[in-house]
Amino acid sequence: MYRTLVADDDFLVRSYLKTLDSWEKAGYEIVDDAEDGEEAYGFLQKEKIDVLVTDLTMPVMDGIELIRKIREENRDIYIIVLSCHDDFEYVKEAMRLGADEYVLKNSLDGDSLYDTLEKSARLIENRRKKSQEQARTRKLIHLGSHALKYYFFNGLISGMLKNQAREEKRVEAGIAGKYFNSAVICMFMENWAERERQWTPLEVEQYSHHFRHRLLERTEELLGTESEFTEVVYLGAGIFCCFLDLSGDCRTSAMQQRLTEAAAICYRHCQEDLCDFGISVSSVSMGEDGIRQAYQQAREMMKLHFYEKKEILYFEGRKKADSVLPESAEKLEGQISRLKAGKDRKKAEELWTQVLADCQDRYTDGRLLVQWLKKLNQTAGIEKEPIWYGDIESFEKFREKGSACISQLFVGEEDAVPEGISAAVKKALEFIREHYEAPISLQDAADAAEVNPAYLSYLFKQEMKIGFSNYVQEIRIDCAKKLLSETNCKVKDVALRSGFGDYHYFSKTFKKFTGLSPAEYRKESGLS
């Protein structure tokens, strides 16, 4: 139904129009009526209306002024004018301003109104189709424009686009800046591996489009005319790049100020987004190849986000990521098989602690560390799915997962899986031994074993001859014993590394299992 508003200062005309059944037959619904243009305009500000039927000569605001205000606002309302024989000059003015149809009041009856409404409906539908086609065309042009910009900037940062070809592609993509002096701001999504698993390609495309559109609107609002020399391009894998053309600035200080302002805009934009982002910023780079250098600097700073969160990472004055593994990492990898065979957990943990300290001190490239951990696990006989490694996007995650693997190597023989154990319980045992240092529940283990929690609880008790919770506690207490007897870790740290988040609960549970407090157990083991 076409939502219709009738505006006429004559109450009898409004009443007569509302009594005609032609509206409903033609697919129209009169949702309200107004006695002058001002009242009609106020209604239009609050409600969505498809069709306006208006008289031209009304008090307060006449129909001519009403039509003018509607069209000035570029509102897509179909307007039918009601007129008398002597209103011809008014009708011409109304049509000039954007009225779509006019009807003579004197000859208006049910049949003539129906014919007019039928004709109007066809015109409204044609207009809607045309509007939808134009919207699709604009979208295609916008998408095509982004594709052209994508290929232009990829050509620059790869060094493949130079000289005349560079200029031709810049003009073709509709890019205002010449990018002889440049800077690059990279915005990269955290936990991209997880997002990529959750989102479809279409959802990624829609998200990237909205992200870029909102950021460009923000730069236009805050930078004014300077925003013409700012381009935002989605490069894929959760990475957006803001390319700044600084060719128009002569002073280095002015370029640096523009870069800082743009970085702050990008930072605030990312802070307000639903996804978490890291921000890396290049220095101001000069010359035709400057943009390539700037991009490489911004990408280099992305590596530091593995260690540093929630801040803008500027290339100027920053420590660079180390692309070489520390000697301690190679040493642990070379000795891990022997340490496992000799059950030398103390030495393995000492080396692992040294690896962590060295990597954090040098800011070793996170991707290099993930590759190294994968190789270490393979050497030690620990199998992990690719997704397990893909989730390591911070140093804390690397520390957590690596520590769990080291602990997994030294689960005592008494914890070996008995023969005849079902596949579900085996998976639950593997999950416990890998995650006992973290808070875990029966539900977590059941999810890992892909069975119902109640069923797992029953199976576990039947096959292991011990309840799930008690088994987890025994594993944790066994770990605590080894740490107390073989290391000088503080008792609070022992509690945390054994999977006990609360120190007092740990002490109470430890004494319940061993008959001794943690300090007494350590003293009896020869460590004080």
DAPEMO-V141017 format. One record per pair of residues at least 4 apart in sequence whose C-alpha atoms are under 7 Angstrom apart, sorted by sequence separation. I is the first residue (numbers start at 1). J is the second residue. D is the distance in whole Angstrom. If there is no record, write none. Layout:
# DAPEMO-V141017
i={I:I}
j={J:J}
d={D:D}
This chain:
# DAPEMO-V141017
i={10:11:12:13:14:15:16:21:22:23:24:35:36:37:38:39:40:41:42:43:44:58:61:62:63:64:65:66:67:68:69:70:71:83:87:88:89:90:91:92:93:94:95:104:108:109:110:111:112:113:114:115:116:117:118:119:120:121:122:123:124:125:126:127:128:129:130:131:132:133:134:135:136:137:138:139:140:141:142:143:144:145:146:147:148:149:150:151:152:153:154:155:156:161:162:163:164:165:166:167:168:169:170:171:191:192:193:194:195:199:200:201:202:203:204:205:206:207:208:209:210:211:212:213:214:215:216:217:218:219:220:223:235:251:252:253:254:255:256:257:258:259:260:261:262:263:264:265:266:267:268:269:286:289:290:291:292:293:294:295:296:297:298:304:305:314:325:326:327:328:329:330:331:332:335:336:337:338:339:340:344:345:346:347:348:349:350:351:352:353:354:355:356:357:358:359:360:365:366:367:368:369:370:371:372:373:374:375:376:377:378:384:386:387:393:394:395:396:397:398:399:400:401:402:403:404:405:407:411:421:422:423:424:425:426:427:428:429:430:431:432:436:440:441:442:443:444:445:446:447:451:452:453:454:455:456:457:458:459:460:461:466:467:468:469:470:471:472:473:474:475:476:477:478:479:480:481:482:483:489:490:491:492:493:494:495:496:502:503:504:505:506:507:508:509:510:511:516:517:518:519:520:521:522:523:23:24:34:44:57:58:61:70:94:95:108:155:156:161:170:199:234:235:249:285:339:359:377:378:392:421:446:451:461:466:489:495:496:511:516:522:523:8:23:34:56:57:155:234:249:285:377:392:446:461:495:500:511:522:56:220:233:234:270:446:460:510:55:56:219:232:233:285:460:495:510:54:232:233:246:285:339:232:443:446:507:231:232:283:442:457:483:492:495:507:230:231:267:282:301:230:231:282:230:301:431:480:229:230:282:480:229:282:152:281:298:304:428:431:81:152:280:297:303:428:480:80:83:332:370:479:79:80:81:82:83:84:212:428:37:79:80:81:82:83:84:280:427:428:36:38:78:79:80:81:82:83:84:280:427:476:36:37:38:82:328:476:4:36:37:149:2:3:4:5:36:37:41:52:56:148:408:424:1:2:3:4:5:6:7:8:9:36:37:51:52:53:54:55:56:208:328:329:408:1:2:3:4:5:6:7:8:9:50:51:52:53:54:55:56:71:278:328:1:3:5:6:7:8:49:50:51:52:53:54:55:145:256:7:37:53:68:405:7:64:67:404:67:404:67:278:280:281:282:283:326:7:279:280:281:282:283:326:477:279:280:281:425:436:485:484:325:322:324:432:436:485:321:322:323:321:322:323:337:421:485:321:322:333:337:5:321:336:4:192:3:4:5:6:7:8:78:192:3:4:5:6:7:8:2:3:4:5:6:7:2:9:189:8:188:189:188:176:177:187:188:176:186:187:186:187:215:186:185:186:184:185:184:185:184:304:183:184:306:437:439:183:437:438:182:183:303:437:182:303:436:181:182:181:345:179:181:178:179:180:343:177:179:178:340:340:185:150:189:190:189:190:306:307:22:26:189:190:306:307:188:189:306:20:187:188:22:26:187:188:22:26:187:186:187:186:185:186:185:184:185:184:183:183:183:182:183:182:181:182:181:180:181:180:180:182:183:181:182:180:184:183:184:179:182:186:185:184:157:158:156:157:156:157:346:346:193:193:191:191}
j={14:15:16:17:18:19:20:25:26:27:28:39:40:41:42:43:44:45:46:47:48:62:65:66:67:68:69:70:71:72:73:74:75:87:91:92:93:94:95:96:97:98:99:108:112:113:114:115:116:117:118:119:120:121:122:123:124:125:126:127:128:129:130:131:132:133:134:135:136:137:138:139:140:141:142:143:144:145:146:147:148:149:150:151:152:153:154:155:156:157:158:159:160:165:166:167:168:169:170:171:172:173:174:175:195:196:197:198:199:203:204:205:206:207:208:209:210:211:212:213:214:215:216:217:218:219:220:221:222:223:224:227:239:255:256:257:258:259:260:261:262:263:264:265:266:267:268:269:270:271:272:273:290:293:294:295:296:297:298:299:300:301:302:308:309:318:329:330:331:332:333:334:335:336:339:340:341:342:343:344:348:349:350:351:352:353:354:355:356:357:358:359:360:361:362:363:364:369:370:371:372:373:374:375:376:377:378:379:380:381:382:388:390:391:397:398:399:400:401:402:403:404:405:406:407:408:409:411:415:425:426:427:428:429:430:431:432:433:434:435:436:440:444:445:446:447:448:449:450:451:455:456:457:458:459:460:461:462:463:464:465:470:471:472:473:474:475:476:477:478:479:480:481:482:483:484:485:486:487:493:494:495:496:497:498:499:500:506:507:508:509:510:511:512:513:514:515:520:521:522:523:524:525:526:527:28:29:39:49:62:63:66:75:99:100:113:160:161:166:175:204:239:240:254:290:344:364:382:383:397:426:451:456:466:471:494:500:501:516:521:527:528:14:29:40:62:63:161:240:255:291:383:398:452:467:501:506:517:528:63:227:240:241:277:453:467:517:63:64:227:240:241:293:468:503:518:63:241:242:255:294:348:242:453:456:517:242:243:294:453:468:494:503:506:518:242:243:279:294:313:243:244:295:244:315:445:494:244:245:297:495:245:298:169:298:315:321:445:448:99:170:298:315:321:446:498:99:102:351:389:498:99:100:101:102:103:104:232:448:58:100:101:102:103:104:105:301:448:449:58:60:100:101:102:103:104:105:106:302:449:498:59:60:61:105:351:499:28:60:61:173:27:28:29:30:61:62:66:77:81:173:433:449:27:28:29:30:31:32:33:34:35:62:63:77:78:79:80:81:82:234:354:355:434:28:29:30:31:32:33:34:35:36:77:78:79:80:81:82:83:98:305:355:29:31:33:34:35:36:77:78:79:80:81:82:83:173:284:36:66:82:97:434:37:94:97:434:98:435:99:310:312:313:314:315:358:40:312:313:314:315:316:359:510:313:314:315:460:472:522:522:364:362:364:472:476:525:362:363:364:363:364:365:379:463:527:364:365:376:380:49:365:380:49:237:49:50:51:52:53:54:124:238:50:51:52:53:54:55:50:51:52:53:54:55:51:58:238:58:238:239:239:228:229:239:240:229:239:240:240:241:269:241:241:242:241:242:242:243:243:363:243:244:366:497:499:244:498:499:244:245:365:499:245:366:499:245:246:246:410:245:247:245:246:247:410:245:247:247:409:410:263:233:275:276:276:277:393:394:110:114:277:278:394:395:277:278:395:110:277:278:113:117:278:279:114:118:279:279:280:280:280:281:281:281:282:282:282:283:284:284:285:285:285:286:286:286:287:287:288:290:291:290:291:290:294:294:295:291:294:298:298:298:291:292:291:292:292:295:486:487:390:391:391:393}
d={7:6:6:6:6:7:7:6:6:6:5:7:6:6:6:6:6:6:7:6:7:5:6:6:6:6:6:6:6:6:6:7:6:6:6:6:6:6:6:6:6:6:5:6:6:6:6:6:6:6:6:6:6:6:7:6:6:6:6:6:6:6:6:6:6:6:6:6:6:6:6:6:6:6:6:6:6:6:6:6:6:6:6:6:6:6:6:6:6:6:6:6:6:6:5:7:6:6:6:6:6:6:6:6:7:6:7:6:6:6:6:6:6:6:6:6:6:6:6:6:6:6:6:6:6:6:6:6:6:5:5:5:6:7:6:6:6:6:6:6:6:6:6:6:6:6:6:6:6:6:6:7:5:7:6:6:6:6:6:6:6:6:6:6:6:7:6:7:6:6:6:6:6:6:6:6:6:6:6:6:6:6:6:6:6:6:6:6:6:6:6:6:6:6:6:6:7:7:6:6:6:6:6:6:6:6:6:6:6:6:6:6:6:6:7:6:6:6:6:6:6:6:6:6:6:6:6:7:6:7:6:6:6:6:6:6:6:6:6:6:5:7:6:7:6:6:6:6:6:6:7:6:6:6:6:6:6:6:6:6:5:7:6:6:6:6:6:6:6:6:6:6:6:6:6:6:6:6:5:6:6:6:6:6:6:6:5:6:6:6:6:6:6:6:6:6:5:6:6:6:6:6:6:7:5:5:6:6:7:5:7:7:6:6:7:6:5:5:5:5:6:6:6:7:5:5:5:5:7:5:7:5:7:5:6:6:5:6:5:6:5:5:6:6:5:6:6:5:4:6:7:7:6:6:5:7:6:5:6:4:5:6:6:6:5:7:7:6:6:6:7:5:7:6:6:7:6:6:7:6:6:6:4:6:6:6:6:6:6:6:6:6:6:6:6:7:5:7:5:6:6:7:7:5:6:6:6:6:6:5:7:5:5:6:5:7:6:5:7:7:7:5:6:6:7:6:6:7:6:7:6:5:6:6:6:6:6:6:7:7:5:5:4:5:5:6:6:7:6:6:7:6:7:5:6:6:6:7:6:5:5:6:7:5:6:7:6:7:7:5:5:6:6:6:6:6:5:7:7:7:5:6:5:5:5:5:5:6:7:6:6:4:7:6:6:6:6:6:6:7:7:6:5:6:5:6:6:6:5:5:5:5:6:5:5:5:5:5:5:7:7:7:5:6:6:6:6:6:6:7:6:6:6:6:6:6:6:7:6:6:7:6:7:7:6:7:6:7:7:7:7:6:6:6:6:6:6:5:5:5:5:6:7:6:6:6:6:6:7:6:5:7:6:7:7:7:5:7:6:6:5:4:6:7:6:6:6:6:6:6:7:6:6:6:7:5:6:6:6:6:6:7:6:5:5:5:5:5:5:6:6:6:6:6:6:7:6:5:7:6:6:4:6:5:6:6:6:7:5:6:6:7:5:6:6:7:5:6:7:5:7:6:6:6:6:7:5:5:5:6:7:6:4:5:7:6:6:5:5:6:5:5:7:7:6:6:5:6:7:6:7:7:6:7:6:6:5:6:6:6:6:4:7:4:5:5:6:6:6:6:5:7:6:6:7:5:6:5:6:7:5:6:6:5:6:6:5:6:6:5:6:6:5:6:6:4:6:6:5:5:6:6:6:5:7:6:5:6:7:7:6:6:6:7:7:7:4:6:7:6:7:6:7:7:7}
